[in-house]
Amino acid sequence: MYGELRIVPDVAEAFAGLVRRLRPRVLALSGGDTAERAYRHLATFADLGWARMTVLMSDERWVPVDHADSNEGMARRVLLDRVGVEDVRSMREAGADPRQAAAAYNDLLASLPAIDLLHLGMGADGHTASLFPGTEALAEDSALVVANRAPEHPYERVTFTYPAIRMARVAVITVEGESKRAALRRIRAGEDLPAARIRADEVHWLVAPDALSEGMR
């Protein structure tokens, strides 16, 4: 495992603490239940300079933004619309189809000097963003954003690649829940699951006790 692993009693609170300390100008968000809880907590802090912030999405399902499964829709509903972020760069609305949107978002990222803080999660299969085991996106070493699809997951996706993740000054991976135990154990043992490849200037794993096997606590 690359980076610092911290066992924290409340992942959402620990994530908010990092955001408050770093005060990013460019913030990239993710999706999932843990992210939603973290963003609801983050929305209680009004003093983070939201109006000057640029917010990106690290991956997105190819559904309308107002769809229940949209990562951007979730982030807007529980955080961005509440705190008044104006500069939200939509993945879903970047193009007419996933490939066009990926190309446009690639150009957007290429125009940025860095991502100050990137928030990622990890699935029970060890995926992060929409970089799923066994998919072509794992081997992408030049494009920053690509379209990707895994048969066992619904919807086509648009996702950051590893080169995009490496643009982050700080990458934060939040992990909680018993369903993540096996993947986290495998990563800590050195297995090459997608989340094990996360690299950035700083990498912080914020892990809840319930995501750890008995011998790891």
Stockholm file with secondary structure:
# STOCKHOLM 1.0

chainA/1-217         MYGELRIVPDVAEAFAGLVRRLRPRVLALSGGDTAERAYRHLATFADLGWARMTVLMSDERWVPVDHADSNEGMARRVLLDRVGVEDVRSMREAGADPRQAAAAYNDLLASLPAIDLLHLGMGADGHTASLFPGTEALAEDSALVVANRAPEHPYERVTFTYPAIRMARVAVITVEGESKRAALRRIRAGEDLPAARIRADEVHWLVAPDALSEGMR
#=GR chainA/1-217 SS CCSEEEECSCHHHHHHHHHHHHCCSEEEECCSHHHHHHHHHHTTCCCSCGGGCEEEESEEESSCTTSTTCHHHHHIIIIIHHHTCCEECCSTTSSSSHHHHHHHHHHHHHTSSCEEEEEECCCTTSCBTTBCTTCGGGGCCSCSEEEECCTTSSSCEEEECHHHHTTEEEEEEEECSGGGHHHHHHHHTTCCCGGGGCCCSEEEEEECGGGSCGGGC
#=GC SS_cons         CCSEEEECSCHHHHHHHHHHHHCCSEEEECCSHHHHHHHHHHTTCCCSCGGGCEEEESEEESSCTTSTTCHHHHHIIIIIHHHTCCEECCSTTSSSSHHHHHHHHHHHHHTSSCEEEEEECCCTTSCBTTBCTTCGGGGCCSCSEEEECCTTSSSCEEEECHHHHTTEEEEEEEECSGGGHHHHHHHHTTCCCGGGGCCCSEEEEEECGGGSCGGGC
//
